[in-house]
Amino acid sequence: MKKIDAIIRPHTMEDVVSRLRLIGVTGMTVTEVHGISPSTATIGVFRGERYLLPSAPRYQLMIVVPDTLAEPVVSAIGRTACTEAAGDGIVAVADVVDAFRIRTGEHGVDAL
């Protein structure tokens, strides 16, 4: 099994989730996060005064899938979330040793 963490722009979220559903992803955890990097700093305006915002809103997707689905998921996220501008995000993939579904007691891929 693989755990895929993706940080994406908020306006790409709906399209990414739709694409993932088409390839068989049935569940994921979505968290609102703020990214800090040279490409995410933005200028804000409050009462006519400009100021630098060091972070930008993003969504983090956490998805655990069978090994066979990992590459299609990463590819789908990359194609769908890409705007070709700095700050599009990042996708990280890690091995998952085991998964356990609390309600049913299932382990491994059956828990997904």
Secondary structure by P-SEA (a helix, b strand, c coil): cbbbbbbbcccaaaaaaaaaaaacccbbbbbbbcccccccbbbbbcccbbbbccbbbbbbbbbbbcccaaaaaaaaaaaaaccccccccbbbbbbbcccccccccccccccc
